[in-house]
Amino acid sequence: VRMSPEFLARGVAVVLAHRIDPTEVGADELEKAIRDEGIPGAARAKLLELYVGRESKGLEGLLVELSGMKNDALALEAMRRLGESGSGQALVAIKKAIASDSVRRQQEGWTLAGVVESPHAATLIQEGVDALVESLGESPVALEVLAVARESEDPKVREALEAYDSAVAASDDPLAPMNPSLLGGDRRKGGQLFGSHPGGQCMRCHISYGEQKEGMAGPSLVGVANRGDRRFLLESLVDPSAVVATGYGVVSVQLKDGSTVGGMLESEDDQKVVLSIAGETRTIERKDIESMTDAVSSMPPMGALLKPGELRDLVAWLSNLKK
């Protein structure tokens, strides 16, 4: 009787979680299940975890084969196991991952490149950093490449890092230091961050669906992906005062009579400025204004509250909010 893939996946999870002895299942049966494309990749990856513990003959060859499989979960688990074993084939699998079409696989490949002790791995990392110098950090794998490079003691890698840091410092683009967070994020994780990050507390000020509620401190994010590209979204996170949405920027107005008025800028034109002050609207004629500050967002810069990877995930999530 063939069990459903979902049932098998849950069964494997129970076996691993409760340390149930699965020795009655032979290595051949495990390998057959691992190769079964009808079983979800996550379950096959768990089965591989059991199989590796058997230290079966031909394990290295199987791991090399599995590391090239289409399913990310299974291929990544095989690649990790190769790296942990110190196999000489690990770097081969890593290079395949880096050259794949899967961003997730590329990212994991670069991360594992940092644990492989080989001059060839150091050269690979150096080449990865060199590519970032050219793109000024705009790459879906930039965070992973930079992370492993900064842990490396290889002179060539250190030299490449210095070149990258110098290029970023010399750039007239204020967003250049944050470029590694532009691409490659996980939008699912980004949505979770929006809903639950204790530092960002995004949901206190913004909504991502439905109608904007009265009194919300920040603009609605419904359709925000249509307002600008990923650079616009990243800038909105790390420098929220760069472009302030109408009705959500705080200004201070110096009047010609010597008094000062502060409030939320609702609108302005050549004739007047309209402020919201403690829930009430006040219109000020331009002719009565001596000076007015630029609108400042009440939102704190998220670069100080979120990790670069979290910023990357949020950008990915925001870029998907087209409706």
N, C-alpha and C positions, 0 to 999 in steps of 0.2 A: 504494500500500500504506500503510495507516494504522499508525503506530507506537504501541506501548502508552504510556499516560501516564507510567509509571514509567521506561521507556526514554528517553523524550523529556526528562523531568526530569533524568535523569543526564547526558544529552547536553548539555543547556544548561549544567549545572554544569561539565562538562569544558571547554566552549568558553570560559566566563568565567575559570575557574581558570588555563588555559594561554594565555589571550590569543590564541586562534585567531581568525583573521579570518573573520567570518561574512557578509562583504559580498555573497556570492553569493545569500544569502537576501534577497529583496526586502522592502521595508517593508510591502507589502500582505500578504505571507505571514506576516510577524511579527505584524502586527495581527490577522490572522485567528486565529493560534494563541493570542494573548493573550486573545481573546474566547471561545476554546473552553472551555466549562465541563467538558469531559471531561478536561482536563489539570489536574493538581494545582495549587492556588493558588500554592505556592512556586515551581513551574516557570514559571508565567505571570508571576510577579513578576520572575523572572530574565530572561524574554523581554522584559519591559517595560524592563529595564535596558539591553538591547541596542537596543531601539527608540528610547529617549530619545536615545541617542548619534547617531542618524541625523538628529535635529532636523527631523523630517518636518513637513510642513504639517498644521495641525490638531492638533498635539501637545497644546496646552493643553486643547482641547475633549475630547480623548480622556482626558487625565488627570482632568479633572473628572468625566467619566462613570465611569471606573474607580474613582474614590475613593468612589463610592456603591455599588459592587458588594457582594454578600453575603460573598464570600470575604475574610477579614481580611488575609491575606498580600498579596493583590493590591491591595486598597483602600488599605492602609497604605503600600505602595510608591508608589502613585500620589499619595497625599497628601504623602508626603515629597518627591517630585519637584516637586510644585507649590510647596511651601514653599521649596525650594532655588532654584527659578527666579524667585522674587520675584513670582509671578503674583498679580494682584489677586483671583483666584478661590481662592487658598489658604485664606483665612479662611472662605470659604463651605464649603469641604470640611472644615475643622477643626470648624466649628460642627455640621455633620452628624455628624461622628465623635463629638463630645461628647454629642450627643443620641441616639446609637445605643444598642442593647441590649447591644452587645459591650463588656465591661469593658476588654479589650485595646485596642480601637479608641478608647475614651474616654481611656485613659491616654496613648496615643500622640498623640491630638489635643491634649491639654493640653501635652504636651512640645513639640509643634511650634508651639503658640501663642506660645511664648517666643522663637521665632526670626523671627516675622513682625513686621516693623517697621511698626506701624500704631496710631493712637490707638484704633481699634476693638478691636484685639487687647488693648491695655492695659485697656480697659473690660471685656472678657471675663474677663481674669485677675482683675481687681478683684472682679467678681461671683462668680467661683469662690471667692475667699478669703472673701467675705462669707458665702457658703453654709457654709463651714467654721466660721465663728464660731458659726453657729446650731447646727451638729451637734457642735461641739467637736472637729472633726477626724475624726469617724467617717464615712469615705467611701472607696470603693474607688479614688478618684482623688486623695486628699488629698496623698500624697507628691509626685505630679506637679505639682499646683496650687501647693503650697508651694515646690517647687524653682524653678519658673519665676517665681514672685512674688518670691522672694528675690534673683533675678538682675535684676529690673526696677528701673529708676530712676524710673518714673512716680510722681508724688506721690500719686495716688489709690490706687495699688497699695500703696505704702509705708504709707499711712494704714490701709488695710484689714489689712495684716500686723500693725501695731501693735495693732489691735483684737483680732486673733486671739491674738497672744502674751499680751495682757493677760487675755483670757478664760481661757486655759489656766492662767496663773499664779494667777488668782483661784479656780479650781476646787478643791473639796475632794476631788476624785477623784485619788488618787496616780497612776493610770494615764493621766490626761489627756494628758501630754506624748507618750505612746506611742500614742495613739488612731489616728494615721494608719497604723499598721502592723496594724490590726485586719482590714481588709477589702481585697479586690482582689488578693490574692497568687496566685502561680502555684504550684500544688501540685507540679507536676513538678519545678520548680526547687527547691522546698522539700525534696523527697525527695533530690535530688542534694546539697544542702547537708548534710543529715543524714549522708549517707554519705561526704562528702569534705571538709568545711570544715576547714582546718588549725587554726584557732583554737578553734572550738567542740568538735571531736573528740567529737561526740555518741555515735558508735557504741562508744566505749570504755566508756561507762557505761550505755547503754540498748540494748534490742532493740525492734524494731518488728513482729516476727512470731515465731511459734514459742513455745517454752517459755522462761520466765525461767531463766537460768543461775545456778548458785550462785556467789556472790562478786561479782556485778555491783554496781557502786557506785550505780546509779540504778534506779528502778522500771521495770518493763516499760511500753512505750508501746502495747501491744496493747489496742485498745478505748479509748484515752485520750479519744477524741472523745465518748464516752458519759459521761465523768466531769464534764464542764462545758462551758460555751459558749466562744466565741472569747476573751472577756475572761479567762476562767479560764486558757486556754492561753497567752495573751500574758503574763499575770501570772506564770505558771509559768516563763516564759523570762526575764523581766526582773527578777523578784523571787522567786527560787525558795524563799526561806525564808518567804514569806507563808503558804503552805499546804504543809506537808511531808508526803509520803506516809509512812505507818506503816512503820517499819523502815529509814528512810533519813535520819533526822535525828539530828544529833549533839547530845548534852546533857551538861551538867556537873552532877553531884549533890554537894551539900555535906551531909555526914552530921553527926549530932549529936555524934559522937565527935571532930569536928574534921578528919577526913580528907575528901578529895575523890575522887570517882570520875567518870571520863568515858567515854562510849561511845555506840554507836548505840542509839537508843530503839526497842526491838522492840515493846513494848506497855506499857500502864499502865491501872490502874483505881484504885478507892478504897483498895485494900488494899496494892498493890504496884506496883513499877516493874521492868520487865525490860529489861536492857541487853545488848548484844552487845559484848564487849570482846576484841579480838584473836582473833575467831573463837570465843570461848567465851561462854556465856550466864550472866549473873549476875542473880539476883532480889534486890531490895532492898525491905524492908518500909517502907511509908509512915511508920510510927511512928519509924523510924530516920533519916528525912530532915529536915534543917533547911531546905533550899531546893533548887530545881532550875531551871536555865535553860530557856528555851523551846528547842524543837528547831530547829536550824540546818541548812540544806541544805549539803552539800559542793559542790554545783554552783555555778560562778561565774555572776553575772548576765550573761546573754547580750547585754544592751543595750550592754555595754562591749566586746563582741567582734564583734558583727554589725552591719551597716549596717541602717538602717530598712527598706529594701526586702528584705533578706535575712530579717529578722524577719517581715515580712509574708508572704513565701513559706513560711516554716516554719509559721506559724499556719495557712495554707491547707492545708498538707500534714497537719499534726496533726489538723485538724478533719475530715479525711477518714478517719482511722484509727478506724473504728467496729467493726472485727472483729479 
